[in-house]
Amino acid sequence: MTPADLAALALTIKAWGRELGFDEVRITDVDLAHREAGFLDWLAKGYHGEMDYMASHGLKRARPAELVPGTVRIISVRMPYLPSTTSPDWREQEEARLAEPGAAVISLYARGRDYHKVLRARLQQLATRIGNETGPFGYRVFTDSAPVMEVALAEKAGLGWRGKHTLLLHREAGSMFFLGELFTDLALPSDIPTTAHCGQCRSCIDVCPTQAIVAPYELDARRCISYLTIELKGSIPLELRPLIGNRVYGCDDCQTACPWNKFAQASGLDDFDVRHGLDSAMLVDLMGWSEEQFLRNTEGSAIRRIGHERWLRNLAVGLGNAAAGILCGDAAMLAALKNRSSHPSELVREHVAWALMQHGVLA
């Protein structure tokens, strides 16, 4: 294809992407050499915790052409995920939920359908359309599913800038969106990066309950509540449990505090609409889910990946933290915990015993 043909194709790809539900589609080359030293330093500090997959592929994460030989361009996309019913004061509503000790707070992105499935399917549709236009071409689709430096690629493509919380930010969309990539051997014209607009703001750093953002643009995942409730497979460190509060799957604090998220966009897809009342669920009710109920109610959801055991672990921590307020010794909470005190899992029993102790009850 001639440069003119490739330029025209790039414009068509962006139009197709918008038709498929992506708010924006941009293109970049594969050179991430400027990110390699920082990534190696992050690994050397052990900030990745138990996420061994972050290190297992070495520098392939920063070298797309080594990960997928033949790749010369990355088509980077973003898709908003706030539910279609989201109100303008959604940030205030989320803060109110956090202040309600009996509430079970689940990260906004996980209340609907698993984003991996949604983005992967639509990126595949985009690739199919491209192939219909160009004939067979080399490509591979990614969405938080392989050793890909998504934020670095999206930043270089011009989808936004890397905020101090390490997430991507956009002036007209905040950070409440998913990223996805289509690696390709088509030499499409590259877009240019945008400028950063965090300035002197420290809102995300100051609000983090566990102070996981150890410096601007530097996250110690081992302290991050999203890591603790999702990635960590074992026992949650005792010193961090009280800081988790009633967050049982993920954490949005650094995003709700970010001034740019007043511009966050609701999704136009019903895939991300809330399922099973997860925006208003209570700790006691979720603790009562049997494994069968958990699997049924999380079918097609990102939550299912942690399994019922870690689900109960997280809920036990939330119920234990509720003892710090007027719910200390609450009969319904104590009953919910005692019902799990003889659970087959040692992990669950340990966290339930800890929670009961917070209520002044010996397991």
Order of alpha helices (4+ residues) and beta strands (2+ residues): alpha-beta-alpha-alpha-alpha-beta-alpha-beta-alpha-beta-alpha-beta-beta-beta-alpha-beta-beta-alpha-beta-alpha-alpha-alpha-alpha-alpha-alpha
